[in-house]
């Protein structure tokens, strides 16, 4: 009779540990994704100028100013942004769009 009681008690303890493990893992979901932020969309536009005689990206060497025009589906101008800073000389140049 004692062996049956020990097996029953072991089963209950195993079940209890399973419930605790499941509860702790499911509660960690918010801790895993804390650094994700608010999941807002962020656009970056890159520019290349490779339709030239060398077939290489000449954008950092040739372009001194760039203007980006953004239109909606109806053809209305939503935003325009111009950049003529020294950052244009970088081969990894991109323009942030809010």
FIDRENSE-949921 format. One record per residue (C-alpha): residue number from 1; residue in three letters; x, y negated, z. Coordinates in nm, 4 decimals, decimal comma, padded with zeros to 6 digits. Each point is the difference from the previous one (the first is absolute). Last residue first. Layout:
% residues N
  num  residu      east     north        up
  NUM     Ala         X         Y         Z
...
END
This chain:
% residues 98
  num  residu      east     north        up
   98     Unk   00,9061  -05,9594  -04,1318
   97     Unk   00,2340   00,0617  -00,2915
   96     Unk   00,3673   00,0451   00,0773
   95     Unk   00,2367  -00,0492  -00,2908
   94     Unk   00,2737   00,2529  -00,0661
   93     Unk   00,3723  -00,0265  -00,0644
   92     Unk   00,2085   00,3173   00,0261
   91     Unk   00,2572  -00,1103  -00,2600
   90     Unk   00,0516  -00,3199   00,2035
   89     Unk   00,0472  -00,3174  -00,2039
   88     Unk  -00,3649  -00,0972   00,0557
   87     Unk   00,0759  -00,0330   00,3734
   86     Unk   00,1783  -00,3284  -00,0747
   85     Unk  -00,3375  -00,1712  -00,0088
   84     Unk  -00,2188  -00,0891  -00,2967
   83     Unk  -00,3255   00,1605   00,1056
   82     Unk  -00,3486  -00,0860  -00,1175
   81     Unk  -00,3343   00,1426   00,1154
   80     Unk  -00,3386  -00,0240  -00,1638
   79     Unk  -00,3283   00,1132   00,1458
   78     Unk  -00,3526   00,0981  -00,0885
   77     Unk  -00,0225  -00,1300  -00,3557
   76     Unk  -00,3369   00,1038  -00,1390
   75     Unk  -00,0020   00,2563  -00,2789
   74     Unk  -00,3110   00,1775   00,1224
   73     Unk   00,1965   00,2983   00,1264
   72     Unk   00,2161  -00,2211   00,2224
   71     Unk   00,3146  -00,1790  -00,1111
   70     Unk   00,3465  -00,0175   00,1559
   69     Unk   00,2680  -00,2274  -00,1474
   68     Unk   00,3655   00,0611   00,0944
   67     Unk   00,2562  -00,2683  -00,0693
   66     Unk   00,3728   00,0753  -00,0303
   65     Unk   00,3021  -00,2287   00,0039
   64     Unk   00,3718   00,0488  -00,0729
   63     Unk  -00,0198   00,3128  -00,2146
   62     Unk   00,3119   00,1063  -00,1927
   61     Unk   00,2299   00,1854   00,2397
   60     Unk  -00,2456   00,1623   00,2439
   59     Unk  -00,2491   00,0801  -00,2817
   58     Unk   00,2500   00,1541  -00,2422
   57     Unk  -00,1145   00,3581   00,0620
   56     Unk   00,1780   00,1985  -00,2678
   55     Unk  -00,1020   00,0814  -00,3569
   54     Unk   00,3139  -00,1854  -00,1176
   53     Unk  -00,1756  -00,1917  -00,2783
   52     Unk  -00,2960  -00,0976   00,2171
   51     Unk  -00,3266   00,1558   00,1137
   50     Unk   00,1363   00,0684   00,3487
   49     Unk  -00,1280  -00,2995   00,1920
   48     Unk  -00,1298   00,1407   00,3255
   47     Unk  -00,2249  -00,1442   00,2690
   46     Unk  -00,1290   00,1611   00,3174
   45     Unk  -00,3345  -00,0875   00,1571
   44     Unk  -00,0565   00,0836   00,3654
   43     Unk  -00,3486   00,0623   00,1356
   42     Unk  -00,0942   00,0572   00,3634
   41     Unk  -00,3226   00,1774   00,0915
   40     Unk  -00,0909   00,0001   00,3680
   39     Unk   00,0350   00,3236   00,1921
   38     Unk  -00,0442  -00,1739   00,3390
   37     Unk   00,3297   00,1166   00,1377
   36     Unk   00,1515   00,3436  -00,0606
   35     Unk   00,2195  -00,0128   00,3106
   34     Unk  -00,2706   00,1445   00,2261
   33     Unk  -00,0639   00,2996  -00,2274
   32     Unk   00,1318   00,2805   00,2208
   31     Unk  -00,1254  -00,1497   00,3252
   30     Unk  -00,3586  -00,0146  -00,1248
   29     Unk   00,0004   00,3692  -00,0865
   28     Unk   00,1528   00,0986   00,3327
   27     Unk  -00,3437   00,0696   00,1531
   26     Unk  -00,0522   00,2958  -00,2314
   25     Unk   00,3262   00,1556   00,1092
   24     Unk  -00,0747  -00,0436   00,3706
   23     Unk  -00,3455   00,1490  -00,0288
   22     Unk   00,1183   00,2994  -00,2024
   21     Unk   00,2805   00,0723   00,2461
   20     Unk  -00,2323  -00,0341   00,3014
   19     Unk  -00,2622   00,2269  -00,1597
   18     Unk   00,2646   00,2580  -00,0857
   17     Unk   00,1432  -00,0171   00,3515
   16     Unk  -00,3478   00,0653   00,1418
   15     Unk  -00,0548   00,2945  -00,2338
   14     Unk   00,3304   00,1520   00,1071
   13     Unk  -00,0890  -00,0556   00,3672
   12     Unk  -00,3417   00,1632  -00,0510
   11     Unk   00,1535   00,2981  -00,1765
   10     Unk   00,2612   00,0411   00,2739
    9     Unk  -00,2762  -00,0069   00,2645
    8     Unk  -00,1938   00,2732  -00,1834
    7     Unk   00,3139   00,2102  -00,0353
    6     Unk   00,0792  -00,0492   00,3707
    5     Unk  -00,3562   00,0951   00,0994
    4     Unk   00,0129   00,3122  -00,2151
    3     Unk   00,3302   00,1006   00,1594
    2     Unk  -00,1464  -00,0573   00,3480
    1     Unk  -00,2848   00,2379  -00,0690
END
